[in-house]
Amino acid sequence: MGELRLMKGNEAVAEAAIRAGADGYFGYPITPQSEVMEYLMAEKPHERTGMVVLQAESELAAINMVYGGAACGKKVMTSSSSPGISLMQEGISYIAGAELPCLLVNVVRGGPGLGTIQPAQSDYFQAVKGGGHGDYRLITLAPASVQEMSDFVKLGFELAFKYRNPVMILSDGAIGQMMEKVELFDPVPRSKEILPWATTGKTPDRERNIITSLDLDPKRQEDFNLKLQKKYGEIEEKEVRYEKIQCDDAEYLFVAYGTSSRVVQKAVQLARSRGIKVGLFRPITLWPFPSKEIFAMTGQVKGILSVEMSAGQMVEDIRLAVKGKIKVDYYGRMGGIIPTPDEVVEMLEKKIIGG
Amino acid sequence: MAEITLDQIIQPENLVYTKSRIMTDTVLHYCPGCGHGTAHRLLAEVIEELDLQADTIGVAPVGCSVLMYNYMDVDMQEAAHGRAPALATAIKRLMPEKFVFTYQGDGDLAAIGTAETIHACNRGENITILFINNGIYGMTGGQMAPTTLPDMKASTCPYGRDVRMMGNPLKITDIVATLPGSYYVTRQSVHTPGNVRKAKKAIRKAVEYQKRNQGTCFVEIVSNCNSGWKMTPADANQWLEENMLPFYPLGDLKVPEE
């Protein structure tokens, strides 16, 4: 068993980054995720592992530092919260376009605009549908516990390097701020490997390496896009992750991720105590979305309620997945409010069972 | 008199100049008369002379020199507009033993990228910045730059830059020189053979000083844009001397204490 600690979700991200052998973290303070850089700075990772941690002058600079480090084949990351992640979108598009591996953590707060510092899930579209310009995808992992905040840092880096693609951990202010028991994984040494595509200095044994997202030739640019799409297809095929809770005998289904899925777990218990056979399907990868697995449930359950801390974003992907076979509806709260299990069961009865 | 053929002239013993091997064989896309080619060549020569090819990582900007990586036989990254110093910051911090440079135009470095420029220099990042100032946006077709002179015409100030309406030209190199993080700051030009030689010496210093880890080395090169200025190359160089240089005087702004 690994080392047990009581930690905030944001602290778990930081500790996991050091343990995952990250080479660099570049960030800018924003509530509710500032503990990530605070923890890193207090830990002196340059002494522990040689990891570079730098407070940038803006999120713009931070994401472009991530670009520069990733282009050297280094394990680099940033973290921020919704407005800061919006500011990073141009850089994320360039990173995806240059096929660079990196880890991005979004501890989501309510929006739009400056919004609130309370937790929300209203950046789902931004994370899974693009956010920046161009046809690209982020592998998006949705932790529902402090444990997963830690585990997904390691998993995120693995997926990022496997596919040379940015990975986002889409968390929220509740999971970032709350404290839970976490079992930390054993530290991995920083990699000394020189990656063949990375800009590390042109040696006589190879051609120069160029990291760019620019190609002015339309044919080559289309070919590159086709190559990207092929990679995304492979990720959709191989990397779908999800969890099913009390689904075996379910007649109805909740779909929820992150903090909402924790509320819904309580709602499942409450509903079952009232004789309603309902289960929870928790997507862990929001992209690739577990569409096939949700479609497979349509032969079993009569209806699905998507529970989200947004105006209803993931519900669109659920509707696409079930192809109109069964009723799909949404219930959610916004502005930093977390729904209660009672509300959720009431809405299941009203919108799905009685609807 | 015996006829001398071209083949007889093109012989190794007659060579007075060869292109640096750090320059690739790709034909430059720059307009005839533009200073970019000369600036590229000087940097390439310095990298070759100091035997830095295997240690060099360069960052190209957005602007006319966006395709610089096609011309330099070194590892390079292409940055988003204005962000080259942020990329270079991470590269140098993650690989402190490498030689890291950015090459940026005035729009890139002194407009959209002002924050990255100032903060990288103020942190004293051990990088070398080459700043090409031609007072105009070349690639997008001659729009006003942050460095466009008062009353100078550009496509977005067709009646001349009215500083009351459009703001003043930014002498960002002067600002950089005041920052505690900058180590060597100089302003050069490449419009005459003499200035080319001086510019090369300055670039060589800015490259060599990076090894000292004392802060940012910053070389501004006041250059022409004959296409954007709508002049012949010769007229553009004369206009540069008569108009650009009085506003952006050449010389060192900050030199290391030896």
Chai-1 contact restraints between the chains, C-beta under 6 A:
chainA,res_idxA,chainB,res_idxB,connection_type,confidence,min_distance_angstrom,max_distance_angstrom,comment,restraint_id
A,D23,B,L94,contact,1.0,0.0,6.0,A-B,restraint_1
A,G24,B,L94,contact,1.0,0.0,6.0,A-B,restraint_2
A,V52,B,R93,contact,1.0,0.0,6.0,A-B,restraint_3
A,V52,B,L94,contact,1.0,0.0,6.0,A-B,restraint_4
A,E57,B,A115,contact,1.0,0.0,6.0,A-B,restraint_5
A,E57,B,H119,contact,1.0,0.0,6.0,A-B,restraint_6
A,A61,B,A86,contact,1.0,0.0,6.0,A-B,restraint_7
A,A61,B,E116,contact,1.0,0.0,6.0,A-B,restraint_8
A,N64,B,R83,contact,1.0,0.0,6.0,A-B,restraint_9
A,N64,B,A86,contact,1.0,0.0,6.0,A-B,restraint_10
A,N64,B,L87,contact,1.0,0.0,6.0,A-B,restraint_11
A,M65,B,A86,contact,1.0,0.0,6.0,A-B,restraint_12
A,M65,B,T89,contact,1.0,0.0,6.0,A-B,restraint_13
A,M65,B,A90,contact,1.0,0.0,6.0,A-B,restraint_14
A,Y67,B,L87,contact,1.0,0.0,6.0,A-B,restraint_15
A,G68,B,L87,contact,1.0,0.0,6.0,A-B,restraint_16
A,G68,B,A90,contact,1.0,0.0,6.0,A-B,restraint_17
A,G68,B,I91,contact,1.0,0.0,6.0,A-B,restraint_18
A,G69,B,A90,contact,1.0,0.0,6.0,A-B,restraint_19
A,G69,B,L94,contact,1.0,0.0,6.0,A-B,restraint_20
A,A71,B,Q77,contact,1.0,0.0,6.0,A-B,restraint_21
A,C72,B,I91,contact,1.0,0.0,6.0,A-B,restraint_22
A,C72,B,L94,contact,1.0,0.0,6.0,A-B,restraint_23
A,K74,B,L94,contact,1.0,0.0,6.0,A-B,restraint_24
A,E90,B,A80,contact,1.0,0.0,6.0,A-B,restraint_25
A,Y94,B,A80,contact,1.0,0.0,6.0,A-B,restraint_26
A,T199,B,I57,contact,1.0,0.0,6.0,A-B,restraint_27
A,T199,B,D75,contact,1.0,0.0,6.0,A-B,restraint_28
A,T199,B,Q77,contact,1.0,0.0,6.0,A-B,restraint_29
A,G201,B,A54,contact,1.0,0.0,6.0,A-B,restraint_30
A,G201,B,D55,contact,1.0,0.0,6.0,A-B,restraint_31
A,G201,B,D75,contact,1.0,0.0,6.0,A-B,restraint_32
A,G201,B,K98,contact,1.0,0.0,6.0,A-B,restraint_33
A,K202,B,Q53,contact,1.0,0.0,6.0,A-B,restraint_34
A,K202,B,V74,contact,1.0,0.0,6.0,A-B,restraint_35
A,K202,B,D75,contact,1.0,0.0,6.0,A-B,restraint_36
A,T203,B,A54,contact,1.0,0.0,6.0,A-B,restraint_37
A,R208,B,D73,contact,1.0,0.0,6.0,A-B,restraint_38
A,R208,B,V74,contact,1.0,0.0,6.0,A-B,restraint_39
A,R208,B,D75,contact,1.0,0.0,6.0,A-B,restraint_40
A,N209,B,D75,contact,1.0,0.0,6.0,A-B,restraint_41
A,I210,B,Y69,contact,1.0,0.0,6.0,A-B,restraint_42
A,I210,B,M76,contact,1.0,0.0,6.0,A-B,restraint_43
A,I211,B,Q77,contact,1.0,0.0,6.0,A-B,restraint_44
A,T212,B,E78,contact,1.0,0.0,6.0,A-B,restraint_45
A,L214,B,E78,contact,1.0,0.0,6.0,A-B,restraint_46
